[in-house]
Amino acid sequence: MKRYIYLIIGAFICIISCKKEVSLPDENNSIIIGKTSGLLTKTYDAVLIGEYNGLKSFDLDVNGDNIPDFRFTSEIWGSPGLGQHPQSRLLCLNNNSLIFGYLNTDTTYLDFQSDTSYGQNMTPVYIYNTTIYSCMKISDADSIVKIAPNQFRLKAKTKGESINKAAFNKSDTVILSDEWYSQYVSPITQNDTLIYNYVDYHSTCNSFPQDKILYVGIKVKTSNVEKIGWIKISISDNYKISILESAIQK
C-alpha cells in the first residue's frame, strides 16, 4: 500500500515540476518592464523642451558602446499663417537600433462643414467652409480619400508588461505626439458674399499618451547578438519630453 502511495506522490511532484518548467519564461528572449535584474540601466532625468522653429534633441547610448542608438527631438513648428504647433519625435540612429511597434492601415477621411452668417439688413453674406482631413471619422457623411497600409506605429508600454525579441520591431523615425493644424485661404468675394475657406488636418490618432510615465520597447543588435530593453519617458503638451531611464540586456 505504501508503495502505491509513494508512486502517486512521485507522479504528482513530477506533474507540478513539469508545469513549472513549461511556465518559466525564457530570460534571453523576453523581459518584464520594470525588472532590472540582468539589465544595464541608465538614469537620465532629462527634460527636453524645444522652441518655436528651434529643434532640440537628446541622444541615448543605451548599451554603453559610445555610439548613440536613439534620439528624441522636441520642437514647435509653424509659421505666422499656420500658427505654432508642438511636436516630439523618436529616431533610430542606425539600422541596428530598433523599436517595438506594429503595422497599421491608416485611413484618411474627408469631412466638409459650412456655416453662414449675415451682416445688417442680411448683407453682406459670410460663408465659412471648412474641409477637414482626419485620421478618424467625424460624421457618417465622411468619405475616404486615402488608405495607407503597413504604416509602422509605436505602441506605448506599461510597467509589468513583457517584451519578446520575436515581437514586431523596426528601425524607423516616429512622431511621438503632434496636434492638428489649420490652413487658411484668402477670402473670395462674390458680389455681396464673402467666402472663407479653411483646411484642417487631424493626424493625432497615434499620439503617445500625455502626462503618463510609460515605456518604449527597444532592441539593439551588436555582432549578430540581439538585446532588448526599454526607455522610460513621459510627454506633456505634445513636445515636453521627460527622459527618465533606459534598460538593455547585458
N, C-alpha and C positions, 0 to 999 in steps of 0.2 A: 504493500500500500504506500509506504514512504517513497518507494522508488518512483511510483506514478506521480506522486505529489512533486517530487524533485523535477521530474520531466516537464510537468505543467509549468512550474515556476521558471524553469530554464527557458521554455518556449516563450513565456510571457516577457521575460527580460530581453530575449532576442528580438521580439516584435517591437518593443519600446526602443531598443537600440537602433534598429533599422529605421524606424520613423524619425528618430533624432538625426541620424546620419543623412537622410534624404532632405530634411528641412534645413540643414546647415547651409548658410549662404557661401558662395564662392568669393572669398575676400579679394582674390586677384581680379575678378571680373565685375564686382559690384561693391558699392559703398553706401553708407547711410549718411545723409546730410546732417551735419552737426556732430557726428562722431569723428574725432580727430586721431584716434589710435592708428598708427601706421601711416599717417599722412604728414607731409611737410606743410606747415601752416605759416602764414604771414599776416600780420595785423597792420592795417594802413590808417584807419580812422581819418581818411581824407575826404574833404568836401569839394567837389568840382562844380564851379558856377561860371558859366560863360557870360559874355556880354553881347550887347547889340552889335551884330556883324563882327564879333570878336570871339572866334572859336578858341576854347581852351581844352587841353587834353591831359590824360593821365595814363601812363603805361604801366603794365604789370608784368613782371618776370616771375611767374608763379612757381617754376621749378628750380630757380636759383642758378641758372647756367649763364647769366649775364646777357641773355638775349630776350628782349621784350616779346611777350606772347600775345597780349591783348591790350587794346587801347579803348578808353572811354573818352567821348567828346561831349562837350556841352556848348551850346550857343543860342543866341536869339537872332534868328534870321528875319529878313524882311526888307521893306522899303517904305518911303512915305505913302505910296499908293496901296501897298499890301498890308501895311501895319507891321507890328513886331510879334514874332511867333517863336516861343521857346521850343527847343528840340534837344534830345540826347540820343547818342548812338553808341554801339559797341562794335569794335572792329577786331577781326582775327588778323594778326600782323604777318602771318605766313601760312603756308599750306599744312604745316604740322600742328597748328593751333586750331582747335575746333570747338564749337559749342553745340549743346544738345537742343533739339527742337523737333519740328515736324513739317511736313509738306502740306500746304493748304491750297484749295482752289478759291482764289479771290474773285468776287463778283462786284462790279461797279454798277450801281443803279442810277437812273436819271429821274429826278423829281423836278416838277415845274410848278411854281406858285406865282400868282398875280394878284395884286391889290390895287384898288382905285380910290382916289380921294379927289375932292373938288375945292376950288377956291370960292371966293364970294360970287354970288349970282351964278354958281355952277361953272364958272370959268376962272382960271384955266383948269384943265383936267390933268391930274397927275396919275400916271400908271407906273407901278413898281413891279418889274418882272424879276424873279429870282430863279435861276437854273442851278440845281444842286446835284453835284456828282458825289455819291456817297457809297461807303462800303457796306451799308445796311439799308434795308427798305425803310422809307419814311412814310409812304402811303401805298395802298393797294393799286393805285394807278401808276406806280413807278414802272419804268421799263428798264431792261437790262442793256447796257451799252458795251460791256466788256466782261469777258470771262478769262481769267489768267490762271491756268493750272500749275501745280508743282512750285508754288511760291514758298520759300523757306521762312518759317516763323519760329521765333523764340518762345519757349514755354517757361514761365517763372516757376520755380520750385520752392517747396517749403521744408522746414526743418523736420527730420524724421522720414522724409521721402527717400527712396532708393534711386541710385543711378547705376545703370548697367552699361558696360562697354558696347554691347550689341545694339543699344538703342540708337535711333537715327541721330546723326550729328554731321556738321558741315563747317568748313572754313568759309566764313562769309562776313558781310557787314550788315548789321540790322539796326533799324530805328527802334530805340527802346521806347521813346514816348514822343508824341507830337500832338499838335492841335489842328483844328480846322482853320481854314483861311478863306477870305473872300476877295474877289477881284471885281473892281468897279469899272464900268464902261461909261464914257461920257454920255449925257442925256441926248435924246433925239427929240427935236421939236417938229411937230406936225400941226400946222395951224395953231389952234389954241390948246393943243395937247402936248404935254411933256412926258416922255417915256424914259424911265430909268431902268437900266439893266444891270443885274448883279450876277456873278457866277461864284458859287460856294463850292469848296472842296472839303469833304469829310473823309479822312482816311485814318481814323484813330481806333479802329476796331481791335487792333492787335497791340495796343499800347500797354506797356508794363504797368501793373497796378501802382497807384500812388500812395505815398505815406505808409508803406509797409516794409518791414525787413524781410527780404526774400533772397533767393539764390538763383544763380545761373550755373547750369551744369557745363563742365568743360572737359576737354580731352587734349592731351599733349603727346605727340609722337616723337620719340628720340631713339635712333639706332634700331628701328623696327620694333620698339617697345612702346606700347600704348599705356598711358597713365591717365586716370580720370580723377576729377575733383570738382570743386565749385568755387564761385566767387559770391561773397555775401554783400548785398547792396541795398540801398533804399533810394527811391526817387520821389521828389516833390516838385510841384509846379512845372512838370514836364522836362526841366533841364537841370535841376539841382540834384547832383548825384552824390550820395554818401557811399564811399567805397570803404567797406569795413574790414573784410578779411578774405583771404584765398586759402585753399587747401588742395593738395595734389598728392597722389600716392608716391611714396618714397621709392 
